[in-house]
């Protein structure tokens, strides 16, 4: 890992992953500018400078990229499957504008290193029809058949980032997230993903209650704790690797198993009521980490059971502030 202190911009710094990344970079001694459409919701940003900017505007992107050596481009209009499956046009337009303007701003500012955060949603649906899915390797993205809307715009932004690398010499990184979760992540409001939503339901439930589960519960995914995510991001930025790279775990679980882990963390026995009318995304998705291990000599280490146990107390505490959390009080402290 590089020990040189850098001047860094983190876009999306008001969001879940961006906020954790700013903390990590400050802990490493870097000067950090956070940029987002809003301030962090749960905790004050430790950034040296925080700019509230709409990055759909090119001029704001130039302000964001000015005077720094590194840009971590996390800003995006995104959410869980319920959100991305019902907002194709708006979400795609917003993200295309953000990514196109940030790349050009980075070029004009002569940024030394640029990291674009993509998604496993770029992978083709025809490789994800079975819950016993073969782990997805980086080259599987082409031929293309990504998720409608969000997946297509992420894949296009990956290509645009590569063109800036090829045509303009921008030293760029591309990382594909596989379902990041952890404290400070959304747990309600429409943009939450499965772990946050299920931990919220577990916190609200009484012991023995039934909770709703989207789909039949047999669909499969892997989930990566945010601490591993930000470790991977900083390692990738320092690596010199310029091709797309998965960032996730290869611990494949069903949604039913995820529910059981949330119930275990809550100390409750919960029954499942499956709702087949709700969006459930692809049938199965898992990360192939062979290239990640080769490039970074590292891979995520936090098992899902441990990650849920670290995260549930934070969700429970947030729910308790609203008078909505039911006993027992989680025994494990928030980390």
C-alpha positions in Angstrom: 0.0 0.0 0.0 1.2 3.5 -0.8 2.2 5.6 2.2 2.4 8.9 0.3 -0.2 11.4 1.4 -2.6 12.5 -1.3 -5.2 15.1 -2.0 -8.4 13.2 -2.7 -11.9 13.8 -3.8 -14.6 11.3 -2.9 -17.9 11.9 -4.7 -21.0 10.4 -3.2 -19.4 11.2 0.2 -22.8 11.8 1.8 -23.8 8.2 1.0 -23.2 5.0 2.8 -20.0 3.7 1.1 -18.6 7.1 0.4 -18.9 8.1 4.1 -17.0 5.0 5.2 -14.3 5.6 2.5 -13.7 9.2 3.6 -13.1 7.9 7.2 -10.7 5.3 5.9 -8.7 7.9 3.8 -8.6 10.4 6.6 -7.3 7.6 8.8 -4.5 7.0 6.3 -3.5 10.7 6.6 -4.8 12.0 3.2 -6.5 15.4 2.6 -10.0 14.6 1.6 -12.8 16.6 -0.1 -16.2 15.1 0.1 -18.8 15.9 -2.5 -22.5 15.0 -2.6 -26.0 16.2 -3.3 -26.6 16.1 0.5 -24.6 15.9 3.8 -24.2 12.5 5.4 -27.5 11.5 7.1 -26.2 9.8 10.3 -22.8 11.2 11.1 -20.8 14.4 10.4 -18.3 13.9 7.6 -14.6 13.8 8.7 -13.7 15.3 5.3 -11.4 18.3 5.3 -13.8 20.0 2.9 -17.4 19.0 2.1 -19.1 20.5 -1.0 -22.9 20.1 -1.5 -23.0 19.9 -5.3 -25.3 18.4 -8.0 -22.8 16.5 -10.1 -25.3 16.3 -13.1 -23.9 19.8 -13.7 -20.6 20.0 -15.5 -19.4 23.1 -13.7 -20.0 21.4 -10.3 -17.9 18.4 -11.5 -15.0 20.8 -12.3 -15.2 22.2 -8.8 -15.2 18.7 -7.4 -12.1 17.6 -9.3 -10.1 20.8 -9.0 -6.8 20.7 -7.2 -6.7 17.0 -6.2 -4.6 14.0 -7.3 -7.1 11.2 -6.9 -10.9 11.0 -7.5 -13.0 8.1 -6.2 -16.2 8.4 -8.2 -18.9 6.9 -6.1 -21.7 9.4 -6.8 -24.8 7.7 -8.3 -28.6 7.6 -8.3 -29.1 4.1 -7.0 -30.9 1.8 -4.6 -32.2 -1.7 -4.1 -34.1 -3.8 -6.6 -37.4 -2.1 -5.8 -36.0 1.3 -6.7 -33.8 0.4 -9.7 -36.6 -1.7 -11.3 -39.0 1.2 -11.4 -36.8 4.2 -12.3 -35.0 3.2 -15.5 -35.1 6.5 -17.3 -34.5 8.9 -14.5 -31.8 6.8 -12.9 -30.0 6.2 -16.2 -30.1 9.9 -17.2 -28.8 11.1 -13.9 -25.9 8.6 -13.8 -24.9 9.1 -17.4 -24.6 12.9 -16.8 -22.7 12.4 -13.5 -20.2 10.0 -15.0 -19.6 11.8 -18.3 -19.1 15.2 -16.6 -16.8 13.7 -13.8 -14.6 12.0 -16.4 -14.2 15.2 -18.4 -13.6 17.3 -15.2 -10.9 14.8 -14.1 -9.2 15.1 -17.6 -9.3 18.9 -17.5 -8.0 19.0 -13.9 -5.2 16.6 -14.8 -6.2 14.2 -12.0 -3.5 11.6 -11.5 -5.7 8.6 -10.6 -9.4 8.0 -11.0 -11.6 5.2 -9.7 -15.1 4.4 -11.0 -17.4 2.3 -9.0 -19.5 0.0 -11.1 -21.8 -2.8 -10.2 -22.3 -6.6 -10.6 -25.6 -5.5 -12.4 -23.4 -5.2 -15.6 -23.3 -8.9 -15.9 -25.6 -10.6 -18.5 -28.9 -11.9 -17.3 -28.5 -15.1 -19.4 -25.7 -16.2 -17.0 -27.9 -15.6 -13.9 -31.0 -17.7 -14.5 -30.2 -20.4 -11.9 -29.9 -20.0 -8.2 -26.9 -22.4 -8.4 -25.1 -19.8 -10.5 -21.5 -20.1 -11.7 -19.5 -17.3 -10.1 -19.1 -14.4 -12.6 -15.7 -13.5 -13.9 -14.8 -10.1 -15.1 -14.8 -11.1 -18.8 -18.3 -12.4 -18.5 -19.7 -8.8 -18.9 -19.3 -9.1 -22.7 -21.4 -10.1 -24.7 -23.7 -7.7 -23.0 -27.1 -8.2 -21.5 -27.1 -6.3 -18.2 -30.0 -5.4 -16.0 -32.3 -2.9 -17.6 -31.6 0.7 -16.8 -29.0 0.6 -13.9 -27.0 -2.2 -15.4 -26.8 -0.7 -18.9 -25.8 2.7 -17.7 -23.1 1.2 -15.4 -21.7 -0.8 -18.3 -21.7 2.3 -20.6 -19.9 4.3 -17.9 -17.3 1.5 -17.6 -16.7 1.8 -21.4 -16.5 5.6 -21.2 -13.9 5.3 -18.4 -11.8 3.0 -20.5 -12.0 5.3 -23.5 -10.7 8.2 -21.3 -7.9 5.9 -20.3 -7.1 4.9 -23.9 -7.6 8.3 -25.6 -6.5 10.7 -22.9 -4.2 8.7 -20.6 -6.4 9.0 -17.6 -5.0 6.5 -15.0 -8.4 4.8 -14.3 -9.7 2.0 -12.2 -13.0 0.2 -12.5 -14.5 -1.8 -9.6 -17.7 -3.9 -9.7 -19.5 -4.0 -6.4 -21.3 -7.1 -5.3 -24.0 -6.1 -2.8 -22.3 -3.9 -0.1 -23.9 -3.7 3.3 -23.1 -2.4 6.8 -23.7 0.3 9.4 -25.0 3.6 7.9 -26.6 1.8 5.0 -30.2 2.5 4.0 -32.7 0.2 5.8 -36.0 1.9 4.7 -37.3 4.6 2.4 -37.3 2.7 -0.9 -33.6 2.6 -1.7 -32.6 0.0 0.8 -31.1 -3.3 -0.3 -32.0 -6.8 1.1 -29.7 -6.9 4.1 -30.9 -3.5 5.4 -34.5 -4.2 4.7 -34.5 -7.6 6.4 -32.6 -6.3 9.5 -35.2 -3.5 9.8 -38.0 -6.1 9.6 -36.3 -8.2 12.2 -35.8 -5.2 14.5 -39.5 -4.4 14.3 -40.8 -7.9 14.7 -41.7 -9.7 17.9 -40.2 -13.1 18.6 -42.3 -15.6 16.6 -43.7 -13.1 14.1 -43.8 -13.6 10.4 -42.0 -11.1 8.1 -42.5 -10.5 4.4 -39.8 -11.7 2.0 -39.6 -10.7 -1.6 -39.7 -13.7 -4.0 -39.6 -17.3 -3.0 -36.5 -16.9 -1.0 -34.5 -19.3 -3.0 -32.8 -16.6 -5.2 -29.1 -16.4 -4.4 -26.6 -13.6 -3.8 -23.2 -12.8 -2.1 -22.9 -9.9 0.2 -19.8 -7.8 1.1 -19.4 -5.8 4.4 -18.5 -2.2 3.9 -15.2 -2.5 5.9 -14.0 -5.0 3.3 -15.3 -2.8 0.5 -13.4 0.3 1.5 -10.2 -1.8 2.1 -10.6 -3.1 -1.4 -11.1 0.4 -2.9 -8.0 1.8 -1.4 -5.9 -1.3 -2.4 -7.2 -1.1 -5.9 -6.4 2.6 -6.2 -2.8 1.9 -5.2 -2.5 -1.2 -7.4 -2.1 0.3 -10.8 -4.7 -2.2 -12.2 -6.8 -0.6 -15.0 -9.2 -3.4 -16.0 -12.6 -4.0 -14.4 -12.3 -5.9 -11.1 -15.0 -7.6 -8.9 -15.2 -6.5 -5.3 -17.4 -8.8 -3.2 -17.3 -12.1 -1.4 -17.9 -15.5 -3.0 -20.1 -16.7 -0.1 -23.3 -17.6 -1.9 -26.5 -17.6 0.2 -30.2 -17.8 -0.5 -32.4 -14.9 0.6 -34.0 -17.4 3.0 -30.6 -18.0 4.6 -30.0 -14.2 4.8 -33.3 -13.9 6.6 -32.2 -16.6 9.1 -28.9 -14.8 9.8 -30.8 -11.5 10.4 -33.2 -13.4 12.8 -30.2 -15.0 14.5 -28.5 -11.5 15.0 -31.9 -10.3 16.4 -32.2 -13.2 18.8 -35.6 -14.0 17.5 -37.4 -16.9 15.7 -39.1 -15.4 12.6 -41.3 -17.0 10.1 -41.2 -16.1 6.4 -44.1 -15.0 4.2 -43.0 -15.0 0.6 -44.4 -12.3 -1.8 -44.0 -13.4 -5.4 -45.4 -10.1 -6.7 -42.3 -8.1 -5.7 -39.2 -7.6 -7.8 -36.4 -10.1 -7.1 -33.8 -9.4 -9.8 -31.8 -12.1 -11.4 -32.2 -15.7 -10.0 -28.6 -16.0 -8.8 -25.4 -14.0 -8.7 -22.0 -14.6 -7.2 -18.5 -13.1 -7.5 -15.6 -14.9 -8.9 -12.6 -13.6 -6.9 -9.7 -15.3 -8.7 -8.6 -12.1 -10.4 -9.2 -10.0 -7.2 -6.8 -12.3 -5.3 -4.2 -12.2 -8.0 -4.3 -8.4 -8.5 -4.5 -7.3 -4.8 -3.2 -10.4 -3.0 -6.2 -10.0 -0.8 -10.0 -10.6 -0.8 -12.9 -9.7 1.6 -12.6 -11.5 4.9 -15.7 -10.7 6.8 -18.1 -13.7 6.8 -21.8 -12.8 6.3 -22.8 -14.0 9.7 -20.2 -11.8 11.4 -21.0 -8.9 9.1 -24.8 -9.1 9.9 -23.9 -9.4 13.7 -21.8 -6.2 13.3 -24.6 -4.3 11.4 -27.8 -5.3 13.1 -27.1 -3.4 16.4 -26.8 -0.2 14.4 -30.1 -0.8 12.6 -31.8 -1.7 15.9 -30.5 1.5 17.5 -31.8 3.7 14.7 -35.2 2.0 14.9 -35.2 2.4 18.7 -34.7 6.1 18.3 -38.1 6.1 16.5 -39.7 3.9 19.0 -40.0 1.0 16.5 -37.4 -1.5 17.7 -38.6 -4.5 19.7 -36.6 -6.5 22.3 -34.2 -8.0 22.8 -31.6 -5.3 22.8 -28.6 -6.5 20.7 -25.8 -7.7 22.9 -23.0 -6.9 20.5 -21.9 -3.3 20.2 -21.8 -1.4 16.9 -18.4 -1.4 15.3 
